Amino acid sequence: MPTDTPPERATLARVAADAGVSVSSVSKVLNGQAGVSERTRVRVESLLREHRYHRRGRPETAAPLIELVFTEIDSAWAIEIIGGVERTARQNGMSVVLTVSGDRHAPGADWITGVLRRRPAGVILVFSDLPADSKRRLRSRNIPFVIVDPAGDPAEDVPSVGSANWSGGYQATQHLIGLGHRDIAIITGPRDMLCSTARLSGYRAALESAGIPPRPDYEAIGEFRRDDGVVRGRELLALTPRPTAIFAGSDLQALGVYEAARASAVTIPEQLSVVGYDDLDVASWAGPALTTIRQPLAEMAEQATKLVIRLRTEPDGDTPRVELATRLVVRGSTQAPLPPSGREEVVRGADDGTGERNR
């Protein structure tokens, strides 16, 4: 009569024999080391799972670490994420390892080898998704992972924490429409980032709901950086008719628009209203203080950390998808548009950059 008896747990030598490789090769796979072909690694990991292998005398314990992986960290946006992860990890008796690797789509190929050696309690990534091989190797070591603020649409089996980007784009544009603006331009992020397309979609929906025809030349594509705000801002301000408002896809882009406006002798908010996105500290320091959409970056990081810790003890639960709300923060960079005659008066009285008023 058949039974449900699980397969006998194997020794390292048994796994090596079944895989047709040396014990040394199995050990390299087990410890995340290089020097093993991908085909061999897949076969060995499959046998390790099948035989429920564990090291005798060495229980599979994780280091009290959360590994946080970025593509780049030289921005106020990244600092907000780092701070949220660090605070929550510390409250749970853990430390944080910070890794910079890959591009916005996935970490570099060599990252997975290092993380398997470190055996953290969990991994938080700021990427679109993880390659299938990386997911499989993390799961084979019982290392949970979560993507925070995903740049793309993660696979269904990837836990993630993000924010309501469509709603944020809609709120920003609706605020400007409510002030009386109709010539509203937008500077978005890269087309291959989900947050960019979602914010652009929210912008378009707000225009449509107000009966404002969209203008393709009012939609500029850039990166979420200040320099892109300068370049795209100058391009938009050179259009006829010139937009009376610009919704920038990030606070840093918005600060670039401020510089473009100064170079074009356009005053904010009298001639140009500007809305940013993120609500970084620099938004309230700008002159005038920047109206923006608050993306709860620190809270997103905290939620991702709590989630990855929970997944450590509940690995077989549902795949969570968390989306936090955004909200409009109104400051001094937006106001009702002036009538055409009033705009001309502001131009004639604009500061020429030397401290004198143009006559």
DRENDRENLUM-384820 format. One record per residue (C-alpha): residue in one letter; x, y, z; residue number from 0. Coordinates in steps of 0.02 Angstrom, whole numbers, plus 32768, in hexadecimal, padded with zeros to 4 digits. Each point is the difference from the previous one (the first is absolute). Example, Ala and Ser with C-alpha at 12.3 -4.5 7.8 and 13.67 -1.06 7.14 Angstrom:
2
<site resn="A" x="8267" y="7F1F" z="8186" resi="0"/>
<site resn="S" x="8045" y="80AC" z="7FDF" resi="1"/>
//
This chain:
359
<site resn="M" x="8000" y="8000" z="8000" resi="0"/>
<site resn="P" x="804B" y="80AA" z="7FD4" resi="1"/>
<site resn="T" x="802B" y="8074" z="808F" resi="2"/>
<site resn="D" x="801C" y="80BA" z="8012" resi="3"/>
<site resn="T" x="80AA" y="7FE8" z="8050" resi="4"/>
<site resn="P" x="8072" y="8090" z="7FCC" resi="5"/>
<site resn="P" x="80A2" y="7FDA" z="7FA7" resi="6"/>
<site resn="E" x="8093" y="7FD5" z="806D" resi="7"/>
<site resn="R" x="8071" y="8093" z="8026" resi="8"/>
<site resn="A" x="80A2" y="7FF2" z="7FA1" resi="9"/>
<site resn="T" x="80B4" y="8021" z="802A" resi="10"/>
<site resn="L" x="806A" y="8078" z="7F9B" resi="11"/>
<site resn="A" x="8054" y="7F6A" z="7FAE" resi="12"/>
<site resn="R" x="7F57" y="7FB7" z="7FCE" resi="13"/>
<site resn="V" x="7FCB" y="80A3" z="7FAD" resi="14"/>
<site resn="A" x="80A7" y="8009" z="7FA6" resi="15"/>
<site resn="A" x="7FEF" y="7F4C" z="7FC2" resi="16"/>
<site resn="D" x="7F4E" y="801C" z="7FC2" resi="17"/>
<site resn="A" x="8036" y="809F" z="7FA6" resi="18"/>
<site resn="G" x="8099" y="7FAE" z="7FB5" resi="19"/>
<site resn="V" x="8076" y="8084" z="8045" resi="20"/>
<site resn="S" x="8082" y="800D" z="8089" resi="21"/>
<site resn="V" x="7FD9" y="8026" z="80B6" resi="22"/>
<site resn="S" x="8064" y="80A0" z="7FE8" resi="23"/>
<site resn="S" x="7F89" y="8039" z="7F76" resi="24"/>
<site resn="V" x="7F68" y="7FE0" z="806F" resi="25"/>
<site resn="S" x="8054" y="8062" z="808C" resi="26"/>
<site resn="K" x="801B" y="8093" z="7F8B" resi="27"/>
<site resn="V" x="7F49" y="8000" z="7FCF" resi="28"/>
<site resn="L" x="7FCB" y="7FF2" z="80B5" resi="29"/>
<site resn="N" x="806B" y="8095" z="8032" resi="30"/>
<site resn="G" x="7FD7" y="806D" z="7F69" resi="31"/>
<site resn="Q" x="80B2" y="7FF9" z="7FBE" resi="32"/>
<site resn="A" x="803A" y="8014" z="7F4C" resi="33"/>
<site resn="G" x="8057" y="7F79" z="7F9A" resi="34"/>
<site resn="V" x="7F65" y="7F98" z="7FD5" resi="35"/>
<site resn="S" x="7FA5" y="8003" z="7F5A" resi="36"/>
<site resn="E" x="7F4D" y="803C" z="7FFF" resi="37"/>
<site resn="R" x="7FC3" y="7F57" z="7FC4" resi="38"/>
<site resn="T" x="8057" y="7FA8" z="8091" resi="39"/>
<site resn="R" x="7FC1" y="8081" z="807C" resi="40"/>
<site resn="V" x="7F4C" y="7FE5" z="7FCA" resi="41"/>
<site resn="R" x="8010" y="7F42" z="800C" resi="42"/>
<site resn="V" x="8053" y="8005" z="80AB" resi="43"/>
<site resn="E" x="7F83" y="807D" z="8049" resi="44"/>
<site resn="S" x="7F71" y="7F93" z="7FC2" resi="45"/>
<site resn="L" x="8049" y="7F68" z="8059" resi="46"/>
<site resn="L" x="8020" y="8063" z="809F" resi="47"/>
<site resn="R" x="7F49" y="8030" z="8004" resi="48"/>
<site resn="E" x="7FC6" y="7F51" z="7FD2" resi="49"/>
<site resn="H" x="8067" y="7FAF" z="808B" resi="50"/>
<site resn="R" x="7FDD" y="808B" z="807E" resi="51"/>
<site resn="Y" x="80BA" y="800A" z="8020" resi="52"/>
<site resn="H" x="8041" y="805E" z="8097" resi="53"/>
<site resn="R" x="80AC" y="8008" z="804D" resi="54"/>
<site resn="R" x="801A" y="7F8F" z="8095" resi="55"/>
<site resn="G" x="8032" y="8060" z="809A" resi="56"/>
<site resn="R" x="7FE7" y="80A5" z="7FA3" resi="57"/>
<site resn="P" x="7F4A" y="8036" z="7FFF" resi="58"/>
<site resn="E" x="7FCE" y="8074" z="7F74" resi="59"/>
<site resn="T" x="7FFE" y="80A2" z="8064" resi="60"/>
<site resn="A" x="7FF8" y="80AA" z="7FAE" resi="61"/>
<site resn="A" x="8070" y="8090" z="802F" resi="62"/>
<site resn="P" x="7FA2" y="808D" z="805A" resi="63"/>
<site resn="L" x="800D" y="806B" z="7F64" resi="64"/>
<site resn="I" x="7F8C" y="804F" z="7F82" resi="65"/>
<site resn="E" x="8054" y="8018" z="7F57" resi="66"/>
<site resn="L" x="7FC5" y="809D" z="7FA6" resi="67"/>
<site resn="V" x="802C" y="8004" z="7F47" resi="68"/>
<site resn="F" x="7FFE" y="809E" z="7F93" resi="69"/>
<site resn="T" x="803C" y="802F" z="7F53" resi="70"/>
<site resn="E" x="803F" y="80A7" z="8046" resi="71"/>
<site resn="I" x="7FFB" y="8058" z="80A8" resi="72"/>
<site resn="D" x="8038" y="80B2" z="7FD9" resi="73"/>
<site resn="S" x="7F55" y="8052" z="8015" resi="74"/>
<site resn="A" x="7F8E" y="8040" z="8089" resi="75"/>
<site resn="W" x="7F7F" y="7F82" z="7FC2" resi="76"/>
<site resn="A" x="8075" y="7F6E" z="8029" resi="77"/>
<site resn="I" x="8028" y="804A" z="80AB" resi="78"/>
<site resn="E" x="7F46" y="7FFC" z="802C" resi="79"/>
<site resn="I" x="7FF7" y="7F46" z="7FD4" resi="80"/>
<site resn="I" x="80A1" y="7FD8" z="805E" resi="81"/>
<site resn="G" x="7FC3" y="805A" z="809C" resi="82"/>
<site resn="G" x="7F59" y="7FA4" z="8003" resi="83"/>
<site resn="V" x="8053" y="7F55" z="7FED" resi="84"/>
<site resn="E" x="8085" y="8025" z="8082" resi="85"/>
<site resn="R" x="7F85" y="803B" z="8084" resi="86"/>
<site resn="T" x="7F8F" y="7F68" z="7FEF" resi="87"/>
<site resn="A" x="8092" y="7F86" z="7FF9" resi="88"/>
<site resn="R" x="804A" y="804C" z="809E" resi="89"/>
<site resn="Q" x="7F59" y="7FF0" z="805A" resi="90"/>
<site resn="N" x="8006" y="7F47" z="7FD8" resi="91"/>
<site resn="G" x="80B3" y="7FE7" z="803A" resi="92"/>
<site resn="M" x="804A" y="7FFD" z="7F51" resi="93"/>
<site resn="S" x="8081" y="8060" z="7F9D" resi="94"/>
<site resn="V" x="7FFD" y="8036" z="7F4A" resi="95"/>
<site resn="V" x="807A" y="7FD4" z="7F76" resi="96"/>
<site resn="L" x="7FFB" y="807B" z="7F6F" resi="97"/>
<site resn="T" x="802A" y="7FC1" z="7F52" resi="98"/>
<site resn="V" x="8009" y="8061" z="7F5C" resi="99"/>
<site resn="S" x="7FEE" y="7F91" z="7F66" resi="100"/>
<site resn="G" x="7FB4" y="7FF4" z="7F52" resi="101"/>
<site resn="D" x="7F85" y="8076" z="7FAD" resi="102"/>
<site resn="R" x="7F4B" y="802E" z="8027" resi="103"/>
<site resn="H" x="7FC1" y="7F5C" z="7FB7" resi="104"/>
<site resn="A" x="8066" y="7F81" z="8064" resi="105"/>
<site resn="P" x="809B" y="7FF1" z="806E" resi="106"/>
<site resn="G" x="80A5" y="7FCE" z="7FAF" resi="107"/>
<site resn="A" x="8023" y="7F49" z="7FDD" resi="108"/>
<site resn="D" x="8088" y="7FF5" z="8084" resi="109"/>
<site resn="W" x="7F92" y="8041" z="808D" resi="110"/>
<site resn="I" x="7FA6" y="7F5B" z="8021" resi="111"/>
<site resn="T" x="80A4" y="7FA6" z="8027" resi="112"/>
<site resn="G" x="802A" y="807D" z="8089" resi="113"/>
<site resn="V" x="7F55" y="8000" z="804F" resi="114"/>
<site resn="L" x="7FFD" y="7F43" z="800D" resi="115"/>
<site resn="R" x="80A6" y="8006" z="805C" resi="116"/>
<site resn="R" x="7FC2" y="8085" z="8079" resi="117"/>
<site resn="R" x="7F5B" y="7FA3" z="8022" resi="118"/>
<site resn="P" x="7F9C" y="8099" z="8038" resi="119"/>
<site resn="A" x="7F58" y="7FEE" z="8055" resi="120"/>
<site resn="G" x="7FB2" y="8054" z="7F69" resi="121"/>
<site resn="V" x="8020" y="806B" z="7F66" resi="122"/>
<site resn="I" x="7FAC" y="80A4" z="7FCC" resi="123"/>
<site resn="L" x="801C" y="8036" z="7F4D" resi="124"/>
<site resn="V" x="7FDB" y="80A1" z="7FA3" resi="125"/>
<site resn="F" x="7FE9" y="7FB6" z="7F52" resi="126"/>
<site resn="S" x="7F7B" y="7FCE" z="7F81" resi="127"/>
<site resn="D" x="800F" y="7F47" z="8022" resi="128"/>
<site resn="L" x="8078" y="7F72" z="8022" resi="129"/>
<site resn="P" x="803F" y="7F85" z="7F7D" resi="130"/>
<site resn="A" x="7FB2" y="7F54" z="8014" resi="131"/>
<site resn="D" x="80A7" y="7FB3" z="802C" resi="132"/>
<site resn="S" x="801F" y="807C" z="808D" resi="133"/>
<site resn="K" x="7F52" y="7FE2" z="8048" resi="134"/>
<site resn="R" x="801A" y="7F44" z="7FFB" resi="135"/>
<site resn="R" x="80AA" y="8009" z="8055" resi="136"/>
<site resn="L" x="7FC3" y="8073" z="808A" resi="137"/>
<site resn="R" x="7F6B" y="7F90" z="8021" resi="138"/>
<site resn="S" x="806E" y="7F65" z="8003" resi="139"/>
<site resn="R" x="805B" y="8052" z="8096" resi="140"/>
<site resn="N" x="7F5F" y="803C" z="8051" resi="141"/>
<site resn="I" x="8031" y="80B7" z="7FE9" resi="142"/>
<site resn="P" x="7F62" y="8068" z="7FE9" resi="143"/>
<site resn="F" x="8001" y="809B" z="7F92" resi="144"/>
<site resn="V" x="7F91" y="8096" z="7FDF" resi="145"/>
<site resn="I" x="8008" y="8085" z="7F79" resi="146"/>
<site resn="V" x="7FDF" y="80B1" z="803D" resi="147"/>
<site resn="D" x="7FC0" y="8088" z="7F89" resi="148"/>
<site resn="P" x="800E" y="7F8B" z="7F69" resi="149"/>
<site resn="A" x="8037" y="8057" z="7F61" resi="150"/>
<site resn="G" x="7F9C" y="7F84" z="7F9A" resi="151"/>
<site resn="D" x="7F75" y="7F83" z="801D" resi="152"/>
<site resn="P" x="804B" y="7F71" z="8066" resi="153"/>
<site resn="A" x="7FD3" y="7F4D" z="7FDB" resi="154"/>
<site resn="E" x="7F69" y="7FB9" z="805D" resi="155"/>
<site resn="D" x="806F" y="7F9C" z="8076" resi="156"/>
<site resn="V" x="8065" y="8098" z="803A" resi="157"/>
<site resn="P" x="7FC9" y="805E" z="809E" resi="158"/>
<site resn="S" x="8007" y="80BD" z="7FEB" resi="159"/>
<site resn="V" x="7FDA" y="80A5" z="8057" resi="160"/>
<site resn="G" x="7FDA" y="809A" z="7F97" resi="161"/>
<site resn="S" x="7F93" y="809A" z="7FFA" resi="162"/>
<site resn="A" x="7F68" y="803D" z="7F9E" resi="163"/>
<site resn="N" x="8059" y="8050" z="7F6D" resi="164"/>
<site resn="W" x="7F66" y="8013" z="7F91" resi="165"/>
<site resn="S" x="7FA3" y="8057" z="808C" resi="166"/>
<site resn="G" x="8096" y="8072" z="801F" resi="167"/>
<site resn="G" x="8005" y="8035" z="7F4A" resi="168"/>
<site resn="Y" x="7F46" y="8020" z="8001" resi="169"/>
<site resn="Q" x="8007" y="8065" z="80A3" resi="170"/>
<site resn="A" x="808E" y="806F" z="7FC2" resi="171"/>
<site resn="T" x="7FA9" y="8028" z="7F5B" resi="172"/>
<site resn="Q" x="7F56" y="8016" z="8050" resi="173"/>
<site resn="H" x="804B" y="807F" z="807A" resi="174"/>
<site resn="L" x="8040" y="8068" z="7F6F" resi="175"/>
<site resn="I" x="7F5B" y="7FF3" z="7FA3" resi="176"/>
<site resn="G" x="7FA6" y="8036" z="809D" resi="177"/>
<site resn="L" x="806A" y="809D" z="8005" resi="178"/>
<site resn="G" x="7FC7" y="8029" z="7F4F" resi="179"/>
<site resn="H" x="8093" y="7FC0" z="7F98" resi="180"/>
<site resn="R" x="7FDE" y="7FB3" z="7F57" resi="181"/>
<site resn="D" x="80AD" y="8005" z="7FB0" resi="182"/>
<site resn="I" x="804C" y="7F7A" z="8070" resi="183"/>
<site resn="A" x="809F" y="7FA5" z="7FCE" resi="184"/>
<site resn="I" x="8051" y="7F67" z="804E" resi="185"/>
<site resn="I" x="80B1" y="7FBE" z="800F" resi="186"/>
<site resn="T" x="7FFE" y="7F46" z="8021" resi="187"/>
<site resn="G" x="8084" y="7F7F" z="8028" resi="188"/>
<site resn="P" x="803C" y="7F76" z="7F89" resi="189"/>
<site resn="R" x="7F7D" y="7FA8" z="7F97" resi="190"/>
<site resn="D" x="8037" y="7F55" z="8040" resi="191"/>
<site resn="M" x="7FD7" y="802A" z="80B5" resi="192"/>
<site resn="L" x="7F52" y="7FD5" z="803E" resi="193"/>
<site resn="C" x="7FF9" y="8096" z="8075" resi="194"/>
<site resn="S" x="8022" y="8074" z="7F6C" resi="195"/>
<site resn="T" x="7F77" y="7FBA" z="7F93" resi="196"/>
<site resn="A" x="7F85" y="7FFA" z="8092" resi="197"/>
<site resn="R" x="801C" y="80B8" z="802A" resi="198"/>
<site resn="L" x="7FF1" y="8030" z="7F49" resi="199"/>
<site resn="S" x="7F5E" y="7F9E" z="7FF5" resi="200"/>
<site resn="G" x="7FBC" y="805B" z="8099" resi="201"/>
<site resn="Y" x="8030" y="80A7" z="7FB1" resi="202"/>
<site resn="R" x="7FA5" y="7FD4" z="7F5F" resi="203"/>
<site resn="A" x="7F67" y="7FC3" z="805E" resi="204"/>
<site resn="A" x="7FF3" y="80A3" z="8060" resi="205"/>
<site resn="L" x="800A" y="8065" z="7F5F" resi="206"/>
<site resn="E" x="7F7D" y="7F94" z="7FAE" resi="207"/>
<site resn="S" x="7F88" y="800D" z="8094" resi="208"/>
<site resn="A" x="800F" y="80BE" z="7FF5" resi="209"/>
<site resn="G" x="7FE3" y="8003" z="7F44" resi="210"/>
<site resn="I" x="80B0" y="8040" z="7FDC" resi="211"/>
<site resn="P" x="8046" y="7FBC" z="7F5C" resi="212"/>
<site resn="P" x="80AA" y="7FAC" z="8018" resi="213"/>
<site resn="R" x="8097" y="804A" z="7FA7" resi="214"/>
<site resn="P" x="808B" y="7F84" z="7FD4" resi="215"/>
<site resn="D" x="8081" y="808E" z="7FFF" resi="216"/>
<site resn="Y" x="7FD5" y="8022" z="80B7" resi="217"/>
<site resn="E" x="803A" y="7F51" z="8031" resi="218"/>
<site resn="A" x="80BC" y="7FF8" z="801B" resi="219"/>
<site resn="I" x="8061" y="7F62" z="802A" resi="220"/>
<site resn="G" x="809B" y="8002" z="806E" resi="221"/>
<site resn="E" x="8053" y="7FAF" z="8095" resi="222"/>
<site resn="F" x="7FCE" y="802A" z="80B2" resi="223"/>
<site resn="R" x="8095" y="8076" z="8011" resi="224"/>
<site resn="R" x="8018" y="80BB" z="8013" resi="225"/>
<site resn="D" x="8060" y="8010" z="7F5C" resi="226"/>
<site resn="D" x="7F6D" y="7FB7" z="7FA1" resi="227"/>
<site resn="G" x="7F8E" y="807F" z="8051" resi="228"/>
<site resn="V" x="8072" y="808B" z="7FC0" resi="229"/>
<site resn="V" x="800A" y="7FBE" z="7F4D" resi="230"/>
<site resn="R" x="7F4A" y="7FCC" z="7FED" resi="231"/>
<site resn="G" x="7FC5" y="809B" z="805C" resi="232"/>
<site resn="R" x="8059" y="8072" z="7F86" resi="233"/>
<site resn="E" x="7FB4" y="7FA1" z="7F6E" resi="234"/>
<site resn="L" x="7F50" y="8010" z="8047" resi="235"/>
<site resn="L" x="8014" y="80B9" z="8028" resi="236"/>
<site resn="A" x="8034" y="8021" z="7F4C" resi="237"/>
<site resn="L" x="7F5A" y="7FBF" z="7FBE" resi="238"/>
<site resn="T" x="7F72" y="806D" z="7FC0" resi="239"/>
<site resn="P" x="7F8F" y="800E" z="805B" resi="240"/>
<site resn="R" x="8073" y="7FEC" z="8095" resi="241"/>
<site resn="P" x="7FBA" y="7F91" z="8089" resi="242"/>
<site resn="T" x="7FC3" y="805B" z="809A" resi="243"/>
<site resn="A" x="8022" y="7F67" z="806D" resi="244"/>
<site resn="I" x="8078" y="7F6D" z="8000" resi="245"/>
<site resn="F" x="7FE9" y="7F5E" z="8060" resi="246"/>
<site resn="A" x="80AC" y="7FB3" z="801B" resi="247"/>
<site resn="G" x="8016" y="7F46" z="8021" resi="248"/>
<site resn="S" x="8071" y="801D" z="8096" resi="249"/>
<site resn="D" x="8032" y="808C" z="8076" resi="250"/>
<site resn="L" x="80AE" y="8000" z="7FB4" resi="251"/>
<site resn="Q" x="7FB6" y="8018" z="7F52" resi="252"/>
<site resn="A" x="7F96" y="808D" z="8045" resi="253"/>
<site resn="L" x="809A" y="8059" z="8044" resi="254"/>
<site resn="G" x="804A" y="7FF2" z="7F52" resi="255"/>
<site resn="V" x="7F62" y="8054" z="7FBD" resi="256"/>
<site resn="Y" x="801F" y="808D" z="807D" resi="257"/>
<site resn="E" x="80AB" y="801B" z="7FB2" resi="258"/>
<site resn="A" x="7FB9" y="7FF9" z="7F50" resi="259"/>
<site resn="A" x="7F7E" y="8081" z="8030" resi="260"/>
<site resn="R" x="8083" y="8076" z="8046" resi="261"/>
<site resn="A" x="8067" y="7FEF" z="7F61" resi="262"/>
<site resn="S" x="7F65" y="8028" z="7F98" resi="263"/>
<site resn="A" x="7FCE" y="8096" z="806E" resi="264"/>
<site resn="V" x="7F61" y="7FA5" z="8034" resi="265"/>
<site resn="T" x="7FC9" y="801D" z="80B3" resi="266"/>
<site resn="I" x="7FB9" y="7F79" z="8073" resi="267"/>
<site resn="P" x="7F71" y="7FFA" z="802B" resi="268"/>
<site resn="E" x="7FC5" y="80A0" z="7FA9" resi="269"/>
<site resn="Q" x="8023" y="7FC6" z="7F4F" resi="270"/>
<site resn="L" x="801D" y="7F47" z="801D" resi="271"/>
<site resn="S" x="7FB9" y="7F8B" z="8083" resi="272"/>
<site resn="V" x="806B" y="7F67" z="8027" resi="273"/>
<site resn="V" x="7FD0" y="7F5D" z="8057" resi="274"/>
<site resn="G" x="8080" y="7F7D" z="802F" resi="275"/>
<site resn="Y" x="7FF6" y="7F4D" z="803D" resi="276"/>
<site resn="D" x="8048" y="7FA6" z="809A" resi="277"/>
<site resn="D" x="7FFE" y="808B" z="8085" resi="278"/>
<site resn="L" x="80B8" y="7FF3" z="802A" resi="279"/>
<site resn="D" x="8046" y="807B" z="8080" resi="280"/>
<site resn="V" x="8041" y="806E" z="7F72" resi="281"/>
<site resn="A" x="7F4D" y="8022" z="7FCA" resi="282"/>
<site resn="S" x="7FDE" y="806B" z="809A" resi="283"/>
<site resn="W" x="80AB" y="8056" z="7FF3" resi="284"/>
<site resn="A" x="7FE7" y="803C" z="7F4D" resi="285"/>
<site resn="G" x="7FD4" y="80B4" z="7FDB" resi="286"/>
<site resn="P" x="7F6D" y="8005" z="7FEF" resi="287"/>
<site resn="A" x="7FDC" y="7F63" z="8064" resi="288"/>
<site resn="L" x="7FCB" y="7F77" z="7F89" resi="289"/>
<site resn="T" x="7F4F" y="7FBE" z="7FF0" resi="290"/>
<site resn="T" x="8015" y="7F45" z="7FEB" resi="291"/>
<site resn="I" x="7FB5" y="7F53" z="800E" resi="292"/>
<site resn="R" x="8038" y="7FA9" z="809E" resi="293"/>
<site resn="Q" x="803B" y="7F51" z="7FDB" resi="294"/>
<site resn="P" x="8015" y="7FAA" z="80AA" resi="295"/>
<site resn="L" x="80B0" y="7FBF" z="7FDC" resi="296"/>
<site resn="A" x="8032" y="7FE3" z="80B5" resi="297"/>
<site resn="E" x="7F5C" y="7FA6" z="8024" resi="298"/>
<site resn="M" x="8014" y="7F96" z="7F64" resi="299"/>
<site resn="A" x="80AD" y="7FCD" z="803C" resi="300"/>
<site resn="E" x="7FBF" y="7FD9" z="80AE" resi="301"/>
<site resn="Q" x="7F72" y="7F96" z="7FBA" resi="302"/>
<site resn="A" x="8079" y="7FA2" z="7F8F" resi="303"/>
<site resn="T" x="8072" y="7FDA" z="8093" resi="304"/>
<site resn="K" x="7F72" y="7FC1" z="806C" resi="305"/>
<site resn="L" x="7FC2" y="7F97" z="7F70" resi="306"/>
<site resn="V" x="80A7" y="7FAE" z="7FDC" resi="307"/>
<site resn="I" x="8014" y="7FD6" z="80BA" resi="308"/>
<site resn="R" x="7F52" y="7FB3" z="8003" resi="309"/>
<site resn="L" x="8023" y="7F9B" z="7F63" resi="310"/>
<site resn="R" x="8093" y="7FB2" z="805B" resi="311"/>
<site resn="T" x="7F87" y="7FA7" z="8075" resi="312"/>
<site resn="E" x="7F6E" y="7FF0" z="7F85" resi="313"/>
<site resn="P" x="8052" y="7FCC" z="7F5C" resi="314"/>
<site resn="D" x="7F67" y="7FA6" z="7FBC" resi="315"/>
<site resn="G" x="7F80" y="808A" z="8010" resi="316"/>
<site resn="D" x="7FB5" y="806B" z="7F76" resi="317"/>
<site resn="T" x="806F" y="8074" z="7F9A" resi="318"/>
<site resn="P" x="7FDB" y="80AD" z="8049" resi="319"/>
<site resn="R" x="7FEB" y="809B" z="7F93" resi="320"/>
<site resn="V" x="7FF9" y="809E" z="806A" resi="321"/>
<site resn="E" x="7FD5" y="80AA" z="7FB4" resi="322"/>
<site resn="L" x="8005" y="8098" z="8072" resi="323"/>
<site resn="A" x="7F9D" y="809F" z="7FE1" resi="324"/>
<site resn="T" x="804C" y="80A2" z="7FBE" resi="325"/>
<site resn="R" x="7FC2" y="80AE" z="802B" resi="326"/>
<site resn="L" x="8010" y="80B2" z="7FC1" resi="327"/>
<site resn="V" x="8068" y="807A" z="8066" resi="328"/>
<site resn="V" x="7FD9" y="80B4" z="7FCD" resi="329"/>
<site resn="R" x="8088" y="8082" z="8016" resi="330"/>
<site resn="G" x="8033" y="80A0" z="7FA8" resi="331"/>
<site resn="S" x="802C" y="7FC5" z="7F51" resi="332"/>
<site resn="T" x="7F4D" y="7FFB" z="7FBD" resi="333"/>
<site resn="Q" x="7F7A" y="8084" z="7FE9" resi="334"/>
<site resn="A" x="7F77" y="802F" z="7F86" resi="335"/>
<site resn="P" x="8044" y="8034" z="7F55" resi="336"/>
<site resn="L" x="8009" y="80BA" z="7FDD" resi="337"/>
<site resn="P" x="7F9D" y="8046" z="7F6C" resi="338"/>
<site resn="P" x="806D" y="801C" z="7F66" resi="339"/>
<site resn="S" x="8014" y="80BA" z="8025" resi="340"/>
<site resn="G" x="8039" y="7FDA" z="80B0" resi="341"/>
<site resn="R" x="8081" y="7F84" z="7FC2" resi="342"/>
<site resn="E" x="804B" y="8084" z="7F8F" resi="343"/>
<site resn="E" x="8010" y="8079" z="8093" resi="344"/>
<site resn="V" x="805E" y="7F7C" z="8063" resi="345"/>
<site resn="V" x="8078" y="7FE5" z="7F6F" resi="346"/>
<site resn="R" x="8026" y="80BA" z="7FF5" resi="347"/>
<site resn="G" x="8021" y="8006" z="80BA" resi="348"/>
<site resn="A" x="8065" y="7F60" z="800C" resi="349"/>
<site resn="D" x="80AA" y="7FFD" z="8053" resi="350"/>
<site resn="D" x="8088" y="7FF9" z="7F7A" resi="351"/>
<site resn="G" x="8075" y="7F9E" z="8071" resi="352"/>
<site resn="T" x="8066" y="8099" z="8037" resi="353"/>
<site resn="G" x="7F88" y="8037" z="8087" resi="354"/>
<site resn="E" x="7FB2" y="8085" z="7F8F" resi="355"/>
<site resn="R" x="7F51" y="7FFC" z="7FB8" resi="356"/>
<site resn="N" x="7FEB" y="7FFF" z="7F44" resi="357"/>
<site resn="R" x="7FBA" y="80A5" z="7FBF" resi="358"/>
//
